[in-house]
Amino acid sequence: MLAKSIIEDVLSAALETGGDFSEIFVEDKINTSIMLVGGDIENSLTGRDYGVGIRIFKGLYSVYAYTNDSSRQNLVKVAREAAAAISGDREDIAIKLIKKEYENRHKIILMPDAVEMSRKAEILKRAYSAAKGYDECISQVRAGYIDSIQNVLIANSDGLLTEDSRVRSRISISSIATKGEEMQTGSYNPGAHMGFEFFDSIDVEEYARESARIAKTMLGAKPCPSGQMPVIVDNEFGGVIFHEACGHGLEATSVAKGTSVFANKIGQKVASDLVTAIDDGTIRNAWGSSNIDDEGNSTRRNVLIENGILKGYMIDKLNGRRMGMEATGSSRRQSYKFSPTSRMTNTYIAEGKSTLEEMIGGIERGIYAKYMGGGSVNPATGDFNFSVMEGYLVENGEIKEPVKGATLIGNGPNVLMKIDMVGNNLAHGQGMCGSISGSIPANVGQPAIRIRDITVGGTKK
């Protein structure tokens, strides 16, 4: 993507004012998106992003600059302009780049750019027909297709030179059910680190019907009661609560600054003995996986919590300096326009031994959250508020009628301690995670978990 001689010149120029580390990140990315609304293609776009980011360290101080002009003259100019923010004695550092190879864990069978747009649009039409035909109450269906091919090159003044190719495909399906003036929505958004073969590995129509089923089910739901009660959060995207309320607090981005509730707690009990939490960027073809992180380190399987004990954090190079700890292959960014920092990849609570039936059977009165929606979190405290997309009342050990308007209100670390059953049905869901280094693909996952008591916000009078 860039000649080695140019890279070495840029890295050297970045250190001319006394920096002790320099890095270059080159990105060439092709994105395709198609949106279908009401059975018709509303828009179809293909675009390319290309650019170069240059980062310089001086101790714990960092400078970042970027450009989309990759000529040698301009890159050296940008490196020197960034270096002007650093003052110190220049050290003569001989930069000799050595190419680092790695195992490609994510085999791609059919590159998306080799597939006609008409075939991609046909996927959406199949989803639309399945969801719209599910029931006459389905008044509207939206389906979106996305794919991306991101090629990156990363090099630094320590001599590292490496490259990676990330290919991702995803479909989003949203169904609206209507009855009189009431409207309810159901959605499903599967994705993977795969090419177009992803759509042969899933049942698109089944996902579409599931989105319609959720919408129809909630259309007839009763208002949810409120109060303190036990709650079962089912698997897959239920893991978004751990991701948001606890996962961000385990990123060095907040830990190094001391703004995380988990700071300085390694070796301490932070969760129920039943909880083991993992961030694993190596899972083959998973939505949040890559061969290397955005600093060029191989991704890893990082155990964050083991049997309730805090074991480690997700750490990038700069925050690793601040913490006196090594990087964990967790550095990510949206694009060359963002400086990288520690982020989650595929984060999940490990599988337990309980069945969903056992969990439900032990509840006298509570809520079963089958599918979670969106929410908000204060990462400094772990306080959260999440909506339940599909929920049910549980009484005397049985699932009863669906309830709408349910929200789960609590504190991440506190909830971790209150998990008294962990299921045997681990599954993952796909989402986009936003933070200071932009929006990135991230898997969330868990088996069903039972929280012995949590505040449920409802709309029942």
C-alpha positions as CSV (number, residue, x, y, z in Angstrom):
1,M,0.0,0.0,0.0
2,L,3.0,2.2,0.6
3,A,6.7,1.6,-0.2
4,K,8.8,0.6,2.7
5,S,11.3,3.4,2.0
6,I,8.5,6.0,2.3
7,I,7.2,4.5,5.5
8,E,10.7,4.6,7.1
9,D,11.1,8.3,6.0
10,V,7.8,9.3,7.5
11,L,8.4,7.4,10.8
12,S,11.8,9.1,11.1
13,A,10.4,12.6,10.3
14,A,7.8,12.1,13.1
15,L,10.6,11.6,15.6
16,E,12.7,14.7,14.7
17,T,11.6,16.8,17.7
18,G,12.2,14.2,20.3
19,G,9.3,11.7,20.2
20,D,10.1,8.2,21.4
21,F,7.6,6.3,19.2
22,S,6.0,6.9,15.9
23,E,3.4,4.9,14.0
24,I,1.7,5.0,10.6
25,F,-1.7,3.5,9.7
26,V,-2.8,3.2,6.1
27,E,-6.4,2.3,5.2
28,D,-8.1,1.5,1.9
29,K,-11.8,0.7,2.5
30,I,-14.7,0.0,0.1
31,N,-18.2,0.2,1.5
32,T,-21.5,-0.9,-0.1
33,S,-24.9,-0.2,1.4
34,I,-28.4,-0.9,0.0
35,M,-31.7,0.1,1.7
36,L,-35.1,-1.4,0.8
37,V,-38.2,0.2,2.2
38,G,-41.8,-1.0,1.4
39,G,-40.5,-3.4,-1.2
40,D,-38.6,-0.9,-3.2
41,I,-34.9,-0.1,-3.2
42,E,-34.6,3.4,-1.7
43,N,-30.9,3.9,-2.2
44,S,-27.8,2.0,-3.2
45,L,-24.3,3.4,-2.5
46,T,-20.7,2.3,-3.0
47,G,-17.9,4.4,-1.7
48,R,-14.1,4.3,-1.0
49,D,-12.2,5.7,1.9
50,Y,-8.5,6.0,1.7
51,G,-6.1,7.8,4.0
52,V,-3.1,7.7,6.3
53,G,-2.9,8.4,10.1
54,I,0.4,9.3,11.8
55,R,0.8,9.0,15.6
56,I,3.7,10.1,17.8
57,F,4.4,9.4,21.5
58,K,6.6,11.3,23.9
59,G,6.3,9.4,27.2
60,L,2.6,9.6,28.0
61,Y,1.9,12.4,25.6
62,S,0.4,11.6,22.2
63,V,-0.1,13.5,18.9
64,Y,-2.2,12.3,16.0
65,A,-2.6,13.6,12.5
66,Y,-4.1,12.2,9.3
67,T,-4.3,12.9,5.6
68,N,-5.7,11.3,2.4
69,D,-2.7,12.5,0.3
70,S,-0.2,9.6,0.5
71,S,2.6,11.2,-1.5
72,R,6.0,11.0,0.2
73,Q,6.3,14.8,0.2
74,N,3.0,15.3,1.9
75,L,3.3,12.5,4.4
76,V,6.7,13.7,5.6
77,K,5.2,17.2,5.8
78,V,2.3,16.0,8.0
79,A,4.7,14.0,10.2
80,R,6.8,17.1,10.8
81,E,3.8,19.3,11.5
82,A,2.5,16.7,14.1
83,A,6.0,16.4,15.6
84,A,6.1,20.2,16.1
85,A,3.7,19.7,19.0
86,I,6.5,17.8,20.8
87,S,9.6,19.3,22.2
88,G,12.7,17.5,23.5
89,D,16.1,16.3,22.6
90,R,16.1,14.3,19.3
91,E,17.3,10.8,19.5
92,D,18.8,9.2,16.4
93,I,16.7,6.1,15.9
94,A,17.6,3.8,13.0
95,I,14.3,2.4,11.7
96,K,14.5,-0.9,10.0
97,L,11.1,-2.4,9.2
98,I,10.6,-6.2,9.4
99,K,7.4,-7.6,7.9
100,K,5.4,-9.5,10.5
101,E,3.2,-12.3,9.2
102,Y,0.3,-13.9,11.0
103,E,-2.2,-16.7,10.6
104,N,-5.3,-15.7,8.6
105,R,-8.1,-17.0,10.8
106,H,-10.9,-15.5,8.7
107,K,-11.2,-17.2,5.3
108,I,-13.2,-15.4,2.7
109,I,-14.9,-17.5,0.0
110,L,-16.6,-14.9,-2.1
111,M,-15.4,-11.3,-2.0
112,P,-18.4,-8.9,-1.9
113,D,-17.0,-6.7,-4.7
114,A,-17.2,-9.7,-7.0
115,V,-21.0,-10.0,-6.6
116,E,-23.5,-8.0,-8.7
117,M,-25.6,-5.4,-7.0
118,S,-28.7,-7.2,-8.2
119,R,-27.8,-10.3,-6.2
120,K,-27.3,-8.2,-3.1
121,A,-30.7,-6.5,-3.7
122,E,-32.3,-9.9,-4.1
123,I,-31.3,-10.8,-0.5
124,L,-33.3,-7.8,0.7
125,K,-36.3,-8.6,-1.4
126,R,-36.4,-12.1,0.1
127,A,-36.3,-10.6,3.6
128,Y,-39.0,-8.2,2.8
129,S,-41.3,-10.8,1.4
130,A,-40.9,-13.1,4.4
131,A,-41.5,-10.4,7.0
132,K,-44.3,-8.7,5.1
133,G,-46.1,-12.0,4.5
134,Y,-45.8,-13.1,8.1
135,D,-49.1,-11.4,9.2
136,E,-51.5,-8.8,7.9
137,C,-50.6,-6.6,10.9
138,I,-47.1,-6.0,9.5
139,S,-47.5,-2.6,7.9
140,Q,-44.0,-1.8,7.0
141,V,-40.6,-3.5,6.5
142,R,-37.2,-2.0,6.1
143,A,-34.2,-4.1,5.2
144,G,-30.6,-2.9,4.8
145,Y,-27.6,-4.6,3.3
146,I,-24.0,-3.6,4.0
147,D,-20.6,-5.0,3.1
148,S,-17.1,-3.6,3.5
149,I,-13.5,-4.6,2.5
150,Q,-11.0,-2.8,4.7
151,N,-7.3,-3.3,3.9
152,V,-4.8,-1.8,6.4
153,L,-1.1,-1.4,6.7
154,I,0.5,-0.6,10.1
155,A,4.1,0.2,10.8
156,N,6.0,1.8,13.7
157,S,9.4,2.9,14.8
158,D,9.9,-0.3,16.8
159,G,10.4,-2.0,13.4
160,L,6.9,-3.5,13.0
161,L,5.4,-3.7,9.5
162,T,2.2,-5.7,9.0
163,E,-1.0,-5.8,7.0
164,D,-4.5,-7.1,7.3
165,S,-7.7,-7.4,5.3
166,R,-11.1,-7.3,7.1
167,V,-14.2,-8.3,5.1
168,R,-17.6,-7.9,6.8
169,S,-21.2,-8.5,5.6
170,R,-24.4,-7.7,7.4
171,I,-28.2,-7.5,6.9
172,S,-30.6,-5.5,9.1
173,I,-34.3,-6.2,9.1
174,S,-36.9,-4.1,10.9
175,S,-40.7,-4.8,10.9
176,I,-43.5,-2.6,12.1
177,A,-46.8,-4.0,13.3
178,T,-49.8,-1.7,13.4
179,K,-53.2,-2.0,15.1
180,G,-55.3,1.2,15.1
181,E,-53.0,3.9,16.4
182,E,-50.6,1.5,18.1
183,M,-47.3,0.6,16.5
184,Q,-44.6,-1.9,17.6
185,T,-41.2,-2.7,16.1
186,G,-39.2,-5.9,15.9
187,S,-35.7,-6.1,14.4
188,Y,-32.8,-8.5,13.7
189,N,-29.4,-7.6,12.5
190,P,-27.0,-10.5,11.9
191,G,-23.5,-10.0,10.5
192,A,-20.1,-11.7,10.3
193,H,-16.4,-11.2,9.3
194,M,-17.3,-13.0,6.0
195,G,-17.8,-12.3,2.4
196,F,-21.0,-12.8,0.4
197,E,-21.0,-16.5,1.5
198,F,-22.4,-15.2,4.8
199,F,-25.9,-15.0,3.2
200,D,-25.7,-18.7,2.3
201,S,-24.8,-19.6,5.9
202,I,-27.9,-18.0,7.4
203,D,-31.7,-18.3,6.8
204,V,-32.5,-14.7,5.8
205,E,-36.2,-15.5,5.6
206,E,-36.2,-16.9,9.1
207,Y,-34.5,-13.8,10.6
208,A,-37.1,-11.7,8.7
209,R,-40.0,-13.6,10.1
210,E,-38.5,-13.4,13.6
211,S,-38.4,-9.6,13.3
212,A,-42.1,-9.6,12.3
213,R,-43.0,-12.1,15.1
214,I,-41.5,-9.7,17.7
215,A,-43.4,-6.8,16.3
216,K,-46.7,-8.7,16.3
217,T,-46.2,-10.1,19.7
218,M,-45.5,-6.8,21.3
219,L,-48.5,-5.2,19.5
220,G,-50.8,-7.1,21.8
221,A,-48.7,-6.8,24.9
222,K,-49.9,-5.4,28.2
223,P,-48.1,-2.5,30.0
224,C,-45.2,-3.8,32.1
225,P,-45.4,-3.6,35.9
226,S,-42.6,-1.8,37.7
227,G,-40.6,-2.5,40.9
228,Q,-37.7,-4.6,42.2
229,M,-38.0,-8.2,40.9
230,P,-36.0,-11.1,39.5
231,V,-35.3,-10.8,35.8
232,I,-34.0,-13.4,33.2
233,V,-32.1,-11.8,30.3
234,D,-31.9,-14.3,27.5
235,N,-28.9,-15.1,25.3
236,E,-27.4,-13.4,22.3
237,F,-28.0,-9.6,22.2
238,G,-28.8,-9.8,25.9
239,G,-25.0,-9.5,26.3
240,V,-25.4,-5.8,25.4
241,I,-25.9,-5.0,29.1
242,F,-22.5,-6.5,30.1
243,H,-20.9,-4.8,27.0
244,E,-22.2,-1.4,27.9
245,A,-22.5,-1.4,31.7
246,C,-19.3,-3.4,32.4
247,G,-17.3,-3.9,29.3
248,H,-16.4,-0.2,28.7
249,G,-15.3,0.0,32.3
250,L,-12.8,-2.8,31.6
251,E,-11.2,-0.9,28.7
252,A,-7.9,0.8,29.5
253,T,-9.3,4.0,28.0
254,S,-11.1,4.5,31.2
255,V,-9.1,2.3,33.6
256,A,-5.8,4.2,33.0
257,K,-7.5,7.5,33.9
258,G,-9.0,6.1,37.1
259,T,-12.5,6.9,35.8
260,S,-13.6,3.2,35.8
261,V,-15.3,1.4,38.7
262,F,-13.0,-1.5,37.9
263,A,-9.7,0.5,38.2
264,N,-7.1,-1.1,40.5
265,K,-9.2,-4.1,41.3
266,I,-7.3,-7.0,39.6
267,G,-7.5,-10.0,41.8
268,Q,-10.6,-8.8,43.6
269,K,-14.1,-10.3,43.5
270,V,-16.3,-8.1,41.2
271,A,-19.0,-10.6,40.1
272,S,-20.9,-13.7,41.1
273,D,-18.8,-16.9,41.2
274,L,-20.9,-18.0,38.2
275,V,-19.6,-15.2,36.0
276,T,-16.7,-15.6,33.6
277,A,-16.4,-12.8,31.0
278,I,-14.2,-12.9,28.0
279,D,-13.2,-10.6,25.1
280,D,-12.0,-12.7,22.2
281,G,-10.9,-11.1,18.9
282,T,-9.7,-14.4,17.5
283,I,-13.1,-16.1,17.0
284,R,-13.1,-17.3,13.4
285,N,-15.3,-15.1,11.1
286,A,-17.0,-13.4,14.0
287,W,-18.3,-9.9,13.5
288,G,-15.9,-8.2,15.9
289,S,-12.8,-10.3,14.9
290,S,-9.7,-9.4,13.0
291,N,-6.2,-11.0,12.6
292,I,-4.5,-8.0,14.2
293,D,-5.6,-5.0,16.1
294,D,-5.2,-1.4,14.8
295,E,-1.7,-1.2,16.3
296,G,-0.5,-4.3,14.5
297,N,-0.6,-6.7,17.5
298,S,-2.2,-10.1,17.1
299,T,-5.7,-10.2,18.5
300,R,-6.1,-12.4,21.6
301,R,-8.6,-14.2,23.8
302,N,-8.5,-12.1,27.0
303,V,-10.2,-13.4,30.1
304,L,-11.5,-10.3,31.9
305,I,-13.4,-12.0,34.8
306,E,-12.9,-15.6,35.9
307,N,-15.4,-17.1,38.4
308,G,-16.2,-13.7,39.7
309,I,-12.5,-12.5,40.1
310,L,-11.2,-9.6,38.0
311,K,-8.3,-11.0,35.9
312,G,-7.4,-8.2,33.4
313,Y,-8.3,-5.4,31.2
314,M,-8.4,-4.6,27.5
315,I,-5.2,-2.5,26.9
316,D,-3.8,-0.5,24.0
317,K,-0.2,0.7,23.7
318,L,-0.5,4.3,25.1
319,N,-2.7,3.3,28.0
320,G,-0.5,0.3,28.6
321,R,2.4,2.8,29.2
322,R,0.2,4.7,31.7
323,M,-0.7,1.5,33.5
324,G,2.7,-0.2,33.3
325,M,1.0,-3.1,31.5
326,E,1.4,-4.7,28.1
327,A,-1.0,-4.3,25.2
328,T,-3.6,-7.1,24.8
329,G,-4.4,-6.8,21.1
330,S,-7.4,-4.6,21.9
331,S,-6.6,-1.4,20.1
332,R,-9.3,-0.4,17.5
333,R,-10.5,2.6,15.5
334,Q,-13.2,3.4,13.0
335,S,-10.9,4.6,10.3
336,Y,-7.6,6.4,9.6
337,K,-9.3,9.6,10.9
338,F,-9.2,8.3,14.5
339,S,-6.4,7.6,16.8
340,P,-6.8,4.1,18.2
341,T,-7.5,3.1,21.8
342,S,-8.6,0.0,23.7
343,R,-12.0,-1.3,22.6
344,M,-14.0,-4.5,22.8
345,T,-14.1,-7.1,20.0
346,N,-16.3,-10.1,20.7
347,T,-17.2,-9.8,24.4
348,Y,-19.4,-12.4,26.2
349,I,-20.2,-14.1,29.4
350,A,-19.2,-17.7,29.3
351,E,-21.7,-20.6,29.2
352,G,-23.0,-22.0,32.5
353,K,-24.9,-25.2,33.4
354,S,-28.5,-24.1,34.0
355,T,-31.4,-24.4,31.5
356,L,-33.8,-21.7,30.7
357,E,-36.6,-23.8,32.1
358,E,-34.8,-24.1,35.5
359,M,-34.3,-20.4,35.7
360,I,-38.0,-19.6,34.9
361,G,-39.2,-22.4,37.3
362,G,-37.6,-20.7,40.3
363,I,-39.4,-17.3,39.8
364,E,-42.6,-16.5,41.7
365,R,-43.0,-13.1,39.9
366,G,-40.6,-11.4,37.6
367,I,-39.7,-10.6,34.0
368,Y,-38.3,-12.6,31.1
369,A,-36.4,-10.3,28.7
370,K,-36.2,-12.4,25.5
371,Y,-34.7,-9.6,23.4
372,M,-33.0,-6.4,24.6
373,G,-33.2,-3.0,22.9
374,G,-31.1,0.1,23.2
375,G,-30.1,2.0,26.3
376,S,-27.7,4.4,28.0
377,V,-24.8,4.0,30.4
378,N,-22.6,6.1,32.6
379,P,-19.2,4.3,32.1
380,A,-17.7,6.0,35.1
381,T,-20.2,4.5,37.5
382,G,-21.8,1.6,35.5
383,D,-25.3,3.0,36.0
384,F,-27.5,1.9,33.1
385,N,-31.0,2.0,31.7
386,F,-31.9,-0.5,28.9
387,S,-35.2,-1.0,27.1
388,V,-36.6,-4.5,26.6
389,M,-37.7,-5.1,23.0
390,E,-39.6,-8.3,23.8
391,G,-40.5,-9.2,27.4
392,Y,-42.9,-11.4,29.3
393,L,-44.3,-11.6,32.8
394,V,-43.2,-14.6,34.7
395,E,-45.5,-15.9,37.5
396,N,-45.3,-19.1,39.6
397,G,-42.5,-20.5,37.4
398,E,-44.3,-20.0,34.1
399,I,-44.0,-17.5,31.2
400,K,-47.2,-15.6,31.0
401,E,-48.4,-12.7,28.7
402,P,-46.0,-10.4,26.8
403,V,-45.4,-6.9,28.4
404,K,-44.4,-3.7,26.7
405,G,-42.6,-0.6,27.9
406,A,-40.2,-2.5,30.2
407,T,-36.8,-1.0,31.1
408,L,-34.0,-2.5,33.2
409,I,-32.4,0.1,35.5
410,G,-29.4,-0.8,37.6
411,N,-25.6,-0.7,38.1
412,G,-23.3,-2.9,36.1
413,P,-21.0,-4.0,38.9
414,N,-23.9,-4.5,41.3
415,V,-25.8,-6.6,38.7
416,L,-22.7,-8.8,38.2
417,M,-22.9,-9.7,41.9
418,K,-26.6,-10.5,41.7
419,I,-26.4,-13.1,38.9
420,D,-27.5,-16.3,40.5
421,M,-28.0,-18.6,37.5
422,V,-26.1,-18.8,34.1
423,G,-27.6,-20.7,31.2
424,N,-26.2,-23.3,28.8
425,N,-27.3,-21.6,25.7
426,L,-24.5,-19.2,24.7
427,A,-25.1,-17.2,21.6
428,H,-23.8,-13.9,20.1
429,G,-25.4,-10.8,18.6
430,Q,-23.9,-8.1,16.4
431,G,-23.8,-4.4,16.9
432,M,-21.9,-1.2,16.3
433,C,-20.0,0.2,19.3
434,G,-19.2,3.9,19.7
435,S,-16.4,5.5,21.7
436,I,-13.6,8.0,21.4
437,S,-12.0,6.1,18.5
438,G,-15.3,6.0,16.5
439,S,-17.9,3.4,15.7
440,I,-16.7,-0.2,15.2
441,P,-18.2,-3.6,14.7
442,A,-18.6,-5.5,18.0
443,N,-20.1,-8.8,19.0
444,V,-22.0,-9.1,22.3
445,G,-23.0,-12.4,23.7
446,Q,-24.1,-14.5,26.7
447,P,-26.2,-17.4,27.7
448,A,-29.4,-16.6,29.5
449,I,-28.6,-15.1,32.9
450,R,-30.9,-14.7,36.0
451,I,-30.5,-11.6,38.1
452,R,-32.1,-12.2,41.5
453,D,-33.4,-8.7,41.7
454,I,-33.2,-5.5,39.6
455,T,-35.3,-2.4,39.2
456,V,-37.8,-2.8,36.4
457,G,-39.3,0.4,35.0
458,G,-42.8,-0.2,33.5
459,T,-45.8,1.7,32.2
460,K,-48.5,-0.2,34.1
461,K,-50.6,2.2,36.3
